[in-house]
Amino acid sequence: MTSPAGPPPTGGGSGEQQRLKLLAVTACPTGIAHTYMAAEKLAQAAESRGIDMKVETQGSIGAENVLDDNDVSTADGIIVAADKDVDLSRFVGKRVLTVGVAEGIHHPEQLIERVRSAPVHQQDGTSAPAAAAGGGKERSVGYKALMNGVSYMIPFVVVGGLLIAISLSLGGHTDPSGGLVIPKDSFWMDVNNIGVIGFTLMVPILSGYIAYAIGDRPALVPGMIGGWIANTGSLYDSKAGAGFIGAIVTGFLAGYLVSWIKKVKVPRFVQPIMPIIVIPIVASTALGLFFIYVIGKPISWVFEHLTSWLSGMTGTSAILLGAILGLMIAFDMGGPVNKTAFLFGAGLIATGNQTVMGMCAAAIPVMPLGQGLATLIRKRLYTEQERETGLAALFMGCFGISEGAIPFAAARPAQVIPANMLGGAVAGAIAGVAGVEDAVPHGGPIVAVLGAVSGVPMFFVAVVIGTVVTALTTVALVDVSERRRRGEAVGVPAVGPEPVLVGAGAGGAPVGATVVAQKVVRESVAAPVASAEVLSGYLTEQTVKTELDAVDKEAAVREMAGLLARTGKVADVDELVATALRREEQGTTGLGEEIAIPHAKTDAVSAPVVGFARSAEGIEWGSLDGTRARLVFMIAVPEAAAGDEHLRILALLSRKLMDAGFRERLTVAPDERAVLEVLGEIR
């Protein structure tokens, strides 16, 4: 066997002993189409070169074709094409090439060549990253770490925020001295306390999982402890913690600190306790003290001087003061700058000056409302998880919980924070010039509904205009950023947003991708179908049609729905059609390569069902590669069944449809039975 650190065999000698053996891991954040497209393209490229390759896919339904110890021990190199964190510890001593999942789709041949000279992965988890071929832009370690932290943080934001909002709306009342108050011994106070715990944990979770993505398990504890310290201002004499921005800082510090400590050479007898005792203790202590004594002091100093500066502006222009307070409220959503403005306004209520709090109250809900609205305006720019978080943010915004926007700001700070600040400034300025007053230290529409605000009409005008400004600015900036990122990738159309399986008014699971794939013909033997069922019986001869009559997309969706209705599993054809068309409004389900997969999640069907039909002339489906859809699959699942099973179907379809030979056989099959035999290859 070739030494891991040495060059792989490159020919000569006898056959099998010299045959190159490679492994690959593919993964994308949503874990559906891109994961399997990359796997298929890598496998095709390896086969065309006479190279043995096994590909592990880490999709939404879990890891498949998992690489075992024997696979790794005999491999000459490993390609990791992933846009999320992949555990590399099992590949120590092997050449490892790490790239984005799009590279696996667009340049599989280049990756196979590059892995032969890739750096050897070390015990400490380090390996020198290779530059992207052809100027390609790979996801950085920092980006992946940040997204890892955000993905783990989102459930805490949603649970904490919604529980607090529910407890305030059902159990709270206004009080001039305490804002929205919930009776201490009430049931709703207990619900509120549970929500507060969720919010309290969200910041250390963000910090901890950023650190984990960089330094692996030993970094998790120092990351979480560092995040807790950052969010607890009393530890460094500050009236407000550093919030999510502080958590991002501590997460990266903890991750890279642990990575550095892991490089330190220690005696062999100490090595077993390094990851579970030595590294967590040393890193946690060092990071905690560094934040308390070094970083924390400037935060406290800024907080105090911002308060003094604001005090000197109370007699100036109301529109200017409102804009400044709105900017501060929107900047860090619960961090020290936000708290400075909020506490400044709250402190003036007791002096009889309620206009400053009115400016703050109008700005407070703008960030979550604006980000939630943005996910509704341009759904294609957001993942399923982000859209669901957007709905929760809208609800939290109504109750003045600005933290609902934090997941968006953490994931895209360069686009979201400026948009938030612009909308907050507009809302604060309008409230200031209109003389809106707020008698309680709280914000959002809830305080107006409960009677704590004077000048209610202008208060809502300020909130609505600020929200719209934030949403439109966010959409514009995110769209520009995504276009630039795709344009800077390689010199071919980049992998676009994955289409989404949704029902009426609900987010769904991403199911496909738009890709101009390289045409690699790989003929495989068509396996006869023993029974007239494929895809677990969801697709049968009843749901196959060799020639669509429709000439446009809407008519095709209606015709496909009628095809599915043959099974008796469609209770309401019109509702199925309406749901599928609503999905199309969010973005095309045309995948390119003359393929379309319209789909719907709706209780108009009683069980999962899949149909397939062909169009000789092709139907304009809006595919980014410009091809007309000739191969049309339609998938419908009831709400209760929209889980792993439909993801399995979509993964199988996405993977198999990347095979040009399979598409050709599907196109020329003469009748329904022959079509079904070809579809029987999907396994």
C-alpha positions as CSV (number, residue, x, y, z in Angstrom):
1,M,0.0,0.0,0.0
2,T,1.2,3.5,-0.8
3,S,2.4,5.5,2.1
4,P,-0.1,8.1,3.1
5,A,2.4,10.9,2.9
6,G,4.0,9.7,-0.4
7,P,2.8,10.2,-3.9
8,P,0.0,7.9,-5.2
9,P,0.8,5.4,-7.9
10,T,0.6,6.9,-11.3
11,G,0.6,4.0,-13.7
12,G,3.1,1.3,-14.7
13,G,3.3,-2.1,-13.2
14,S,0.4,-4.5,-13.1
15,G,-3.2,-3.6,-13.1
16,E,-5.0,-3.8,-9.8
17,Q,-2.1,-3.2,-7.4
18,Q,-1.4,0.1,-9.2
19,R,-5.1,1.2,-9.5
20,L,-5.7,4.6,-7.7
21,K,-8.2,4.4,-4.8
22,L,-9.9,7.6,-3.8
23,L,-12.6,8.4,-1.3
24,A,-15.0,11.4,-1.2
25,V,-17.5,13.0,1.2
26,T,-20.2,15.4,-0.2
27,A,-22.4,17.5,2.0
28,C,-24.4,20.8,1.6
29,P,-26.3,22.7,4.3
30,T,-29.7,21.5,3.2
31,G,-28.4,18.0,2.4
32,I,-30.4,17.2,-0.7
33,A,-29.7,17.9,-4.3
34,H,-26.2,19.4,-4.2
35,T,-25.0,16.6,-2.0
36,Y,-26.0,13.9,-4.4
37,M,-25.1,15.8,-7.6
38,A,-21.6,16.3,-6.4
39,A,-21.4,12.6,-5.4
40,E,-22.6,11.5,-8.8
41,K,-20.2,13.8,-10.7
42,L,-17.2,12.7,-8.7
43,A,-18.1,9.0,-9.2
44,Q,-18.5,9.6,-13.0
45,A,-15.2,11.4,-13.3
46,A,-13.4,8.7,-11.4
47,E,-14.9,5.8,-13.4
48,S,-14.0,7.5,-16.7
49,R,-10.4,7.5,-15.5
50,G,-10.3,4.0,-14.3
51,I,-10.1,5.1,-10.6
52,D,-11.8,3.3,-7.8
53,M,-13.9,5.8,-5.8
54,K,-16.3,5.5,-2.9
55,V,-18.4,8.5,-2.0
56,E,-20.1,9.1,1.3
57,T,-23.1,11.5,1.2
58,Q,-24.1,13.4,4.3
59,G,-27.6,14.3,3.4
60,S,-30.8,15.2,5.2
61,I,-31.6,11.6,5.6
62,G,-28.3,10.9,7.3
63,A,-24.9,9.6,6.1
64,E,-25.1,7.0,3.3
65,N,-22.4,4.8,1.8
66,V,-20.4,5.5,5.0
67,L,-16.6,5.2,4.7
68,D,-15.3,2.6,7.1
69,D,-11.8,2.2,8.6
70,N,-10.8,-0.3,5.9
71,D,-11.8,2.2,3.1
72,V,-9.7,4.9,4.7
73,S,-6.7,2.7,5.4
74,T,-6.4,1.7,1.7
75,A,-7.2,5.1,0.2
76,D,-4.7,7.2,-1.7
77,G,-6.6,10.4,-1.1
78,I,-9.9,11.9,0.1
79,I,-11.9,14.7,-1.5
80,V,-14.3,16.6,0.9
81,A,-16.7,18.6,-1.2
82,A,-18.9,20.2,1.4
83,D,-20.4,23.6,2.5
84,K,-20.8,22.5,6.1
85,D,-18.6,21.1,8.8
86,V,-17.3,17.6,8.2
87,D,-15.4,15.6,10.8
88,L,-11.9,15.0,9.3
89,S,-10.4,13.2,12.3
90,R,-10.8,9.8,10.7
91,F,-8.6,10.9,7.8
92,V,-5.4,11.5,9.7
93,G,-2.3,10.6,7.7
94,K,-4.2,10.8,4.4
95,R,-4.1,13.4,1.6
96,V,-7.2,15.5,2.1
97,L,-8.6,18.1,-0.3
98,T,-11.4,20.2,1.1
99,V,-13.5,22.3,-1.3
100,G,-17.1,23.6,-1.6
101,V,-19.8,21.3,-2.8
102,A,-20.2,23.4,-6.1
103,E,-16.6,22.4,-7.0
104,G,-17.6,18.8,-6.8
105,I,-20.4,19.4,-9.3
106,H,-18.5,21.7,-11.7
107,H,-14.9,20.4,-11.6
108,P,-14.8,16.8,-10.5
109,E,-11.9,15.9,-12.9
110,Q,-9.8,18.8,-11.5
111,L,-10.4,17.7,-7.9
112,I,-9.2,14.2,-8.8
113,E,-6.0,15.6,-10.1
114,R,-5.5,18.0,-7.3
115,V,-6.1,15.5,-4.5
116,R,-2.9,13.6,-5.6
117,S,-0.8,16.5,-4.3
118,A,-3.1,17.6,-1.5
119,P,-1.6,18.1,2.0
120,V,-1.6,15.3,4.5
121,H,-4.1,15.7,7.3
122,Q,-2.4,15.8,10.6
123,Q,-3.3,14.5,14.1
124,D,-3.9,18.0,15.3
125,G,-6.6,18.5,12.7
126,T,-4.6,20.8,10.4
127,S,-3.8,20.5,6.8
128,A,-2.8,23.2,4.4
129,P,-5.8,24.2,2.3
130,A,-5.3,24.1,-1.5
131,A,-6.2,27.1,-3.6
132,A,-9.4,26.9,-5.7
133,A,-8.7,25.9,-9.2
134,G,-9.5,28.3,-12.0
135,G,-10.0,31.1,-9.6
136,G,-12.8,29.4,-7.9
137,K,-14.0,30.8,-4.6
138,E,-14.4,28.2,-1.9
139,R,-16.3,28.7,1.4
140,S,-13.8,29.7,4.0
141,V,-13.3,28.0,7.3
142,G,-14.6,31.1,9.0
143,Y,-17.8,31.2,6.9
144,K,-18.5,27.5,7.6
145,A,-17.8,28.0,11.3
146,L,-20.1,31.0,11.5
147,M,-23.0,29.2,9.7
148,N,-22.4,26.2,12.0
149,G,-23.0,28.4,15.0
150,V,-26.0,30.2,13.5
151,S,-27.7,26.9,12.6
152,Y,-27.4,25.7,16.2
153,M,-28.5,29.1,17.6
154,I,-31.7,29.5,15.6
155,P,-33.9,27.0,17.6
156,F,-32.9,28.8,20.9
157,V,-33.9,32.2,19.4
158,V,-37.2,30.9,18.1
159,V,-38.2,29.0,21.2
160,G,-37.0,31.7,23.7
161,G,-38.5,34.5,21.7
162,L,-41.9,32.9,21.0
163,L,-42.4,31.8,24.6
164,I,-41.5,35.3,25.9
165,A,-43.9,36.9,23.3
166,I,-46.7,34.5,24.3
167,S,-46.3,35.1,28.0
168,L,-46.3,38.9,27.5
169,S,-49.4,38.9,25.3
170,L,-51.4,36.6,27.5
171,G,-50.1,37.3,30.9
172,G,-48.7,40.8,30.8
173,H,-49.9,44.3,31.4
174,T,-48.4,47.8,31.1
175,D,-46.8,49.4,34.1
176,P,-45.1,52.8,33.9
177,S,-42.2,51.7,36.2
178,G,-41.7,48.3,34.7
179,G,-42.8,48.2,31.1
180,L,-44.8,45.1,30.3
181,V,-45.1,43.3,33.6
182,I,-46.2,39.7,34.3
183,P,-47.4,38.9,37.8
184,K,-44.5,37.1,39.6
185,D,-46.4,34.1,40.9
186,S,-48.5,33.5,37.7
187,F,-48.4,30.6,35.3
188,W,-47.3,33.0,32.5
189,M,-44.3,34.1,34.5
190,D,-43.1,30.5,34.5
191,V,-43.6,30.4,30.7
192,N,-41.7,33.7,30.4
193,N,-38.8,32.3,32.6
194,I,-38.5,29.3,30.3
195,G,-38.3,31.6,27.3
196,V,-35.7,33.7,29.1
197,I,-33.5,30.6,29.6
198,G,-33.7,29.9,25.8
199,F,-32.6,33.5,25.1
200,T,-29.8,33.3,27.7
201,L,-28.5,30.1,26.1
202,M,-28.6,31.4,22.5
203,V,-25.4,33.5,22.8
204,P,-23.1,30.8,24.3
205,I,-24.6,28.3,21.8
206,L,-23.6,30.5,18.9
207,S,-20.1,31.0,20.4
208,G,-19.7,27.3,21.3
209,Y,-20.6,25.9,17.9
210,I,-18.5,28.4,16.0
211,A,-15.5,27.3,18.1
212,Y,-16.5,23.6,17.6
213,A,-16.4,24.0,13.8
214,I,-12.9,25.3,14.0
215,G,-11.2,23.4,16.9
216,D,-13.5,20.3,17.1
217,R,-14.9,19.0,20.5
218,P,-12.1,20.4,22.7
219,A,-13.2,23.9,21.6
220,L,-16.9,23.5,22.5
221,V,-16.5,24.2,26.3
222,P,-14.3,27.3,26.0
223,G,-16.5,28.6,23.2
224,M,-19.6,28.3,25.3
225,I,-18.0,29.7,28.5
226,G,-16.6,32.5,26.5
227,G,-20.0,33.3,24.9
228,W,-21.6,33.3,28.4
229,I,-18.9,35.7,29.7
230,A,-19.4,38.0,26.7
231,N,-23.1,38.1,27.3
232,T,-22.8,38.8,31.0
233,G,-21.7,42.4,31.3
234,S,-21.6,42.4,35.1
235,L,-18.4,40.2,34.9
236,Y,-16.5,43.2,33.4
237,D,-18.4,46.1,35.0
238,S,-20.6,46.8,32.0
239,K,-24.4,47.5,32.2
240,A,-24.9,45.4,29.1
241,G,-23.2,42.3,27.7
242,A,-21.6,42.2,24.3
243,G,-24.4,40.2,22.8
244,F,-24.2,38.1,19.6
245,I,-21.3,40.2,18.3
246,G,-19.3,39.3,21.4
247,A,-20.3,35.7,20.9
248,I,-18.9,35.7,17.4
249,V,-15.6,37.1,18.7
250,T,-15.3,34.6,21.5
251,G,-16.3,31.7,19.2
252,F,-13.5,32.4,16.8
253,L,-11.0,33.2,19.6
254,A,-11.8,29.9,21.3
255,G,-11.7,27.9,18.1
256,Y,-8.3,29.2,16.9
257,L,-6.9,29.1,20.5
258,V,-7.7,25.4,20.8
259,S,-6.3,24.7,17.3
260,W,-3.1,26.4,18.4
261,I,-2.9,24.5,21.7
262,K,-3.4,21.2,19.9
263,K,-0.2,21.8,18.0
264,V,1.8,21.9,21.2
265,K,3.9,18.8,21.6
266,V,3.3,17.0,24.9
267,P,4.6,13.8,26.4
268,R,2.8,10.7,25.3
269,F,1.3,10.0,28.7
270,V,-0.5,13.4,28.7
271,Q,-2.0,13.0,25.2
272,P,-5.1,11.0,26.2
273,I,-6.2,13.7,28.7
274,M,-5.5,16.7,26.4
275,P,-8.8,16.9,24.6
276,I,-11.0,16.3,27.6
277,I,-9.2,18.0,30.5
278,V,-6.1,20.0,29.6
279,I,-7.3,21.9,26.5
280,P,-10.8,22.8,27.7
281,I,-9.4,24.1,31.1
282,V,-6.5,26.0,29.7
283,A,-8.5,27.5,26.8
284,S,-11.6,28.4,28.9
285,T,-9.4,30.1,31.6
286,A,-7.3,32.0,29.1
287,L,-10.2,33.2,27.0
288,G,-12.4,34.1,30.0
289,L,-9.7,36.2,31.7
290,F,-8.8,37.8,28.4
291,F,-12.3,38.9,27.8
292,I,-12.9,40.1,31.4
293,Y,-9.6,42.1,31.7
294,V,-8.8,43.1,28.1
295,I,-11.9,43.2,25.9
296,G,-14.5,43.9,28.6
297,K,-13.0,47.1,29.8
298,P,-13.3,48.9,26.4
299,I,-16.9,47.7,26.1
300,S,-17.7,49.2,29.5
301,W,-15.9,52.4,28.6
302,V,-17.8,52.8,25.3
303,F,-21.1,52.1,27.1
304,E,-20.5,54.9,29.7
305,H,-19.4,57.5,27.1
306,L,-22.2,56.7,24.7
307,T,-24.7,57.4,27.6
308,S,-22.9,60.7,28.4
309,W,-23.0,61.7,24.7
310,L,-26.7,61.0,24.3
311,S,-27.4,63.0,27.4
312,G,-25.9,66.0,25.8
313,M,-28.2,65.6,22.7
314,T,-31.6,65.8,24.5
315,G,-32.1,69.4,23.5
316,T,-31.1,69.0,19.9
317,S,-33.2,68.2,16.8
318,A,-35.8,65.5,17.5
319,I,-35.3,64.0,14.0
320,L,-31.6,63.8,14.5
321,L,-31.8,62.3,17.9
322,G,-34.5,59.8,16.7
323,A,-32.3,58.7,13.8
324,I,-29.2,58.2,16.1
325,L,-31.2,56.3,18.6
326,G,-32.7,54.1,15.8
327,L,-29.2,53.4,14.5
328,M,-28.1,52.3,17.9
329,I,-31.1,50.2,18.7
330,A,-30.7,48.4,15.4
331,F,-26.9,47.9,15.5
332,D,-26.5,44.9,17.8
333,M,-30.1,43.9,18.9
334,G,-29.5,43.5,22.6
335,G,-25.8,44.2,22.7
336,P,-24.1,47.2,24.5
337,V,-25.0,49.8,21.8
338,N,-28.6,48.7,21.8
339,K,-28.8,48.7,25.5
340,T,-27.2,52.1,25.8
341,A,-30.0,53.7,23.7
342,F,-32.7,51.7,25.4
343,L,-31.6,52.4,28.9
344,F,-31.2,56.1,28.0
345,G,-34.7,56.3,26.8
346,A,-36.1,54.2,29.7
347,G,-34.3,56.4,32.3
348,L,-35.9,59.6,30.9
349,I,-39.4,58.3,31.5
350,A,-39.2,59.0,35.2
351,T,-38.3,62.6,34.5
352,G,-41.4,63.1,32.4
353,N,-39.7,62.9,29.0
354,Q,-41.4,60.1,27.2
355,T,-40.5,61.2,23.6
356,V,-37.1,59.6,23.7
357,M,-38.5,56.2,24.7
358,G,-41.1,56.7,21.9
359,M,-38.2,57.0,19.4
360,C,-36.7,53.8,20.7
361,A,-40.0,52.0,20.9
362,A,-40.6,52.6,17.2
363,A,-37.2,51.3,16.2
364,I,-37.1,48.2,18.4
365,P,-39.5,46.0,16.3
366,V,-38.1,47.1,12.9
367,M,-35.3,44.6,12.7
368,P,-37.2,41.4,13.2
369,L,-40.2,42.7,11.3
370,G,-38.0,43.8,8.4
371,Q,-36.0,40.6,8.2
372,G,-39.2,38.5,8.4
373,L,-40.7,40.6,5.6
374,A,-37.6,40.1,3.5
375,T,-38.0,36.3,3.7
376,L,-41.5,36.7,2.3
377,I,-40.6,39.2,-0.5
378,R,-37.8,37.1,-2.0
379,K,-38.1,33.6,-0.7
380,R,-35.6,32.2,-3.2
381,L,-32.8,34.0,-1.4
382,Y,-33.4,32.2,1.8
383,T,-33.2,28.6,3.0
384,E,-36.1,26.7,4.5
385,Q,-34.7,27.2,8.0
386,E,-34.3,31.0,7.4
387,R,-37.9,31.3,6.1
388,E,-39.2,29.5,9.1
389,T,-37.1,31.8,11.3
390,G,-38.5,34.7,9.4
391,L,-42.1,33.8,10.3
392,A,-41.0,33.6,14.0
393,A,-39.2,36.9,13.7
394,L,-42.4,38.6,12.4
395,F,-44.2,37.3,15.5
396,M,-41.4,38.4,17.9
397,G,-41.3,41.8,16.2
398,C,-44.9,42.5,17.1
399,F,-43.9,42.1,20.8
400,G,-40.8,44.2,20.7
401,I,-38.3,41.4,20.8
402,S,-35.5,42.7,18.6
403,E,-33.4,39.5,19.1
404,G,-35.6,37.8,16.5
405,A,-33.4,39.3,13.8
406,I,-30.1,38.1,15.3
407,P,-29.9,34.8,13.2
408,F,-30.0,36.9,10.0
409,A,-27.5,39.4,11.3
410,A,-25.1,36.7,12.4
411,A,-25.4,34.8,9.1
412,R,-25.0,37.9,6.8
413,P,-23.7,40.8,9.0
414,A,-22.4,42.8,6.0
415,Q,-25.9,42.9,4.4
416,V,-28.3,42.7,7.4
417,I,-26.8,45.1,9.9
418,P,-26.7,48.1,7.6
419,A,-30.2,47.4,6.4
420,N,-31.4,47.1,10.0
421,M,-29.7,50.3,11.0
422,L,-31.2,52.2,8.0
423,G,-34.7,51.0,8.8
424,G,-34.2,51.7,12.6
425,A,-32.9,55.3,11.8
426,V,-36.0,56.0,9.6
427,A,-38.4,54.7,12.2
428,G,-36.7,56.6,15.1
429,A,-36.6,59.8,13.0
430,I,-40.3,59.7,12.1
431,A,-41.3,59.0,15.7
432,G,-39.1,61.8,16.8
433,V,-40.4,64.4,14.4
434,A,-44.0,63.3,15.1
435,G,-43.5,63.5,18.9
436,V,-44.5,59.9,19.6
437,E,-44.4,59.1,23.4
438,D,-44.0,55.8,25.2
439,A,-44.8,55.6,28.9
440,V,-43.2,52.2,29.5
441,P,-39.7,50.9,28.9
442,H,-40.6,48.5,26.1
443,G,-41.2,48.7,22.3
444,G,-43.1,47.2,19.4
445,P,-46.7,47.3,18.4
446,I,-47.7,45.5,21.6
447,V,-47.1,48.6,23.7
448,A,-49.4,50.7,21.4
449,V,-52.1,48.0,21.5
450,L,-52.0,48.0,25.3
451,G,-52.3,51.8,25.5
452,A,-48.8,52.8,26.6
453,V,-48.1,55.0,23.5
454,S,-49.5,58.4,22.6
455,G,-49.6,59.3,18.9
456,V,-50.5,55.8,17.9
457,P,-51.1,56.4,14.2
458,M,-47.7,58.0,13.7
459,F,-46.1,55.3,15.8
460,F,-47.4,52.7,13.4
461,V,-46.4,54.8,10.4
462,A,-42.9,54.9,11.7
463,V,-42.8,51.2,12.4
464,V,-44.2,50.3,9.0
465,I,-42.0,52.6,7.0
466,G,-38.9,51.5,8.9
467,T,-39.8,47.8,8.4
468,V,-40.3,48.2,4.6
469,V,-37.0,50.1,4.3
470,T,-35.2,47.3,6.2
471,A,-36.8,44.6,4.2
472,L,-36.2,46.2,0.8
473,T,-32.6,47.1,1.6
474,T,-31.9,43.6,2.9
475,V,-33.3,42.0,-0.2
476,A,-31.2,44.3,-2.4
477,L,-28.0,43.8,-0.5
478,V,-28.4,40.0,-0.2
479,D,-29.3,39.7,-3.9
480,V,-26.3,41.7,-4.9
481,S,-24.1,39.6,-2.6
482,E,-25.4,36.3,-4.0
483,R,-25.0,37.5,-7.6
484,R,-21.4,38.6,-6.9
485,R,-20.6,35.3,-5.2
486,R,-22.0,33.2,-8.0
487,G,-20.3,35.4,-10.6
488,E,-16.9,35.1,-8.8
489,A,-17.1,31.4,-8.6
490,V,-16.0,29.6,-11.8
491,G,-16.5,30.6,-15.3
492,V,-19.7,28.6,-15.7
493,P,-23.2,29.1,-14.2
494,A,-23.0,28.4,-10.5
495,V,-25.1,26.2,-8.4
496,G,-28.2,28.2,-7.6
497,P,-30.6,28.1,-4.7
498,E,-32.2,24.7,-4.2
499,P,-35.9,24.7,-5.0
500,V,-38.1,24.2,-2.0
501,L,-40.9,21.8,-1.2
502,V,-43.7,23.9,0.4
503,G,-47.3,23.8,1.1
504,A,-49.8,26.7,1.3
505,G,-48.1,29.4,3.3
506,A,-45.4,27.1,4.8
507,G,-41.7,26.6,4.2
508,G,-40.6,23.2,3.0
509,A,-37.5,21.2,2.4
510,P,-35.1,22.1,-0.4
511,V,-35.4,19.5,-3.1
512,G,-33.4,20.3,-6.2
513,A,-30.9,22.6,-7.8
514,T,-30.3,24.5,-11.0
515,V,-27.1,23.4,-12.5
516,V,-25.6,23.3,-16.0
517,A,-24.0,19.9,-15.5
518,Q,-21.2,18.6,-17.6
519,K,-22.6,15.9,-20.0
520,V,-20.8,12.7,-19.2
521,V,-22.5,9.6,-20.7
522,R,-22.2,6.5,-18.6
523,E,-24.2,3.7,-19.9
524,S,-25.5,1.2,-17.3
525,V,-27.5,-1.9,-17.7
526,A,-31.2,-1.3,-17.3
527,A,-32.5,-3.5,-14.5
528,P,-36.0,-5.0,-15.4
529,V,-38.7,-4.2,-12.9
530,A,-40.1,-7.3,-11.3
531,S,-43.3,-5.5,-10.3
532,A,-44.9,-2.3,-11.7
533,E,-43.8,-0.2,-8.7
534,V,-40.7,2.0,-8.2
535,L,-39.8,4.5,-5.5
536,S,-41.5,2.4,-2.8
537,G,-44.6,2.1,-4.9
538,Y,-45.2,5.9,-5.0
539,L,-44.6,5.8,-8.8
540,T,-46.6,3.2,-10.7
541,E,-47.7,2.5,-14.3
542,Q,-50.8,4.5,-13.4
543,T,-48.8,7.6,-12.8
544,V,-46.7,7.4,-16.0
545,K,-47.5,9.2,-19.2
546,T,-45.4,9.1,-22.3
547,E,-46.7,12.3,-23.9
548,L,-48.0,15.4,-22.2
549,D,-50.7,17.3,-24.0
550,A,-49.9,20.6,-22.2
551,V,-47.9,23.3,-23.8
552,D,-47.3,25.6,-20.8
553,K,-46.2,25.1,-17.2
554,E,-49.6,25.7,-15.6
555,A,-51.4,23.3,-17.9
556,A,-48.6,20.8,-17.3
557,V,-49.0,21.0,-13.6
558,R,-52.7,20.5,-13.9
559,E,-52.3,17.5,-16.2
560,M,-49.7,16.0,-13.9
561,A,-52.1,16.4,-10.9
562,G,-54.8,14.6,-12.9
563,L,-52.2,11.8,-13.5
564,L,-51.6,11.5,-9.8
565,A,-55.4,11.5,-9.2
566,R,-55.6,8.1,-11.0
567,T,-54.2,6.5,-7.8
568,G,-57.2,7.5,-5.7
569,K,-54.8,9.3,-3.3
570,V,-55.7,12.8,-4.4
571,A,-58.7,14.1,-2.4
572,D,-58.7,17.6,-4.0
573,V,-57.1,18.1,-7.4
574,D,-57.7,21.8,-7.5
575,E,-56.0,22.3,-4.2
576,L,-53.0,20.2,-5.3
577,V,-52.7,22.3,-8.4
578,A,-53.0,25.5,-6.5
579,T,-50.3,24.5,-4.0
580,A,-47.9,23.4,-6.7
581,L,-48.4,26.7,-8.6
582,R,-47.8,28.7,-5.4
583,R,-44.5,26.8,-5.1
584,E,-43.6,27.8,-8.7
585,E,-44.2,31.5,-7.8
586,Q,-41.3,31.3,-5.3
587,G,-38.9,30.1,-8.0
588,T,-38.8,27.7,-10.8
589,T,-38.6,23.9,-10.2
590,G,-36.9,23.5,-13.6
591,L,-33.6,22.0,-12.7
592,G,-32.0,22.3,-16.1
593,E,-30.8,19.4,-18.3
594,E,-34.5,19.4,-19.6
595,I,-35.8,18.3,-16.2
596,A,-38.5,19.8,-14.0
597,I,-39.8,18.5,-10.6
598,P,-42.9,20.4,-9.6
599,H,-44.0,19.4,-6.1
600,A,-46.4,20.2,-3.3
601,K,-46.8,19.5,0.4
602,T,-50.5,19.5,1.1
603,D,-53.3,17.5,2.7
604,A,-55.0,17.4,-0.7
605,V,-53.3,14.0,-1.0
606,S,-53.8,11.2,1.5
607,A,-50.4,9.5,0.9
608,P,-47.1,10.2,-1.0
609,V,-47.5,9.8,-4.7
610,V,-45.1,10.5,-7.6
611,G,-45.8,10.9,-11.3
612,F,-43.7,11.1,-14.5
613,A,-44.5,12.4,-18.0
614,R,-42.6,13.4,-21.1
615,S,-43.0,16.3,-23.5
616,A,-41.7,15.9,-27.0
617,E,-41.5,19.6,-27.7
618,G,-40.6,20.6,-24.2
619,I,-42.3,23.1,-21.9
620,E,-40.8,26.5,-20.9
621,W,-40.2,26.1,-17.2
622,G,-37.8,29.0,-16.5
623,S,-34.7,26.8,-16.1
624,L,-31.6,28.9,-15.7
625,D,-29.7,26.9,-18.4
626,G,-32.5,27.8,-20.8
627,T,-33.6,24.3,-21.6
628,R,-37.3,23.4,-22.0
629,A,-38.6,20.7,-19.7
630,R,-39.0,17.4,-21.5
631,L,-38.8,15.1,-18.4
632,V,-41.3,16.1,-15.8
633,F,-41.7,14.5,-12.4
634,M,-44.4,15.6,-9.9
635,I,-44.2,14.8,-6.2
636,A,-47.0,15.3,-3.8
637,V,-46.9,14.4,-0.1
638,P,-49.4,15.1,2.8
639,E,-48.3,17.4,5.5
640,A,-47.9,14.6,8.0
641,A,-45.7,12.6,5.7
642,A,-43.4,15.4,4.6
643,G,-40.4,14.1,6.5
644,D,-37.5,11.7,5.7
645,E,-39.4,9.7,3.1
646,H,-39.9,12.5,0.7
647,L,-36.3,13.6,1.2
648,R,-35.2,10.1,0.3
649,I,-37.3,10.2,-2.9
650,L,-35.8,13.6,-3.8
651,A,-32.3,12.5,-3.1
652,L,-32.6,9.4,-5.3
653,L,-34.1,11.4,-8.1
654,S,-31.5,14.2,-7.9
655,R,-28.6,11.6,-7.9
656,K,-29.9,9.5,-10.8
657,L,-31.0,12.3,-13.1
658,M,-27.4,13.5,-13.2
659,D,-26.6,10.4,-15.3
660,A,-26.9,11.4,-19.0
661,G,-27.3,7.8,-20.0
662,F,-30.3,7.4,-17.7
663,R,-31.9,10.5,-19.1
664,E,-31.4,9.2,-22.6
665,R,-33.0,5.8,-21.8
666,L,-35.9,7.6,-20.2
667,T,-36.4,9.8,-23.2
668,V,-36.4,6.9,-25.8
669,A,-38.5,4.3,-23.8
670,P,-41.4,3.5,-26.2
671,D,-44.2,3.0,-23.7
672,E,-45.3,3.3,-20.1
673,R,-44.0,-0.2,-19.2
674,A,-40.6,0.5,-20.7
675,V,-40.5,3.9,-18.9
676,L,-41.2,2.2,-15.7
677,E,-38.4,-0.3,-16.3
678,V,-36.0,2.5,-16.7
679,L,-37.3,4.3,-13.6
680,G,-36.7,1.0,-11.8
681,E,-33.0,1.8,-11.9
682,I,-33.6,4.5,-9.2
683,R,-32.5,2.7,-6.0
